[in-house]
Each structure stands twice: as structure tokens, then as C-alpha cells.
Amino acid sequence: MADEDLDRLRAEITDSKLAELREDRDELLADLAGARGRDRVMLERQLQQVEDEIAAVLDRKSRRGHQRPPPDQLF
């Protein structure tokens, strides 16, 4: 498989993961609208975890272009 194909596949997987996480966030936000007490606290924690995951995926995605070449391509 060519490097371009691998990059394209990685991008598709990343985009799919982001879409899934964003759907999860939307569901949590909808659930939070009517939540009270302990349920609200639990949902807020879950929402923070999902937002942290989204940030991590976006960070990794932005770093892709700046990655070092594999060890066998260094020399």
C-alpha cells in the first residue's frame, strides 16, 4: 500500500472518529438539558471526557504533517 493510500485511510478513520465523538457530545448536551442532581454531574463528567477526546484527536490530526519519517527512511 502506498504512503498516500495510508495517509488517506488514516484521515478517513480520524474523520470517522471525530464524527462519532461529536455525535456523542450532541447526545450528552441534549441529556444535560433536563438532568438534575447526580445525573447532571455524571453527564457533565462524561461531556468533559468526550470534549477532551475530541481535542486529542484534533491535536493528533494537526500534527500528522509534522511527523518524523519512519526510522528506515531517516538515512
Summary of the structure (lengths in Angstrom):
residues: 75
radius of gyration: 17.6
end to end distance: 21.6
largest distance: 59.6
contacts: 157
relative contact order: 0.12
helix: 87%
strand: 0%
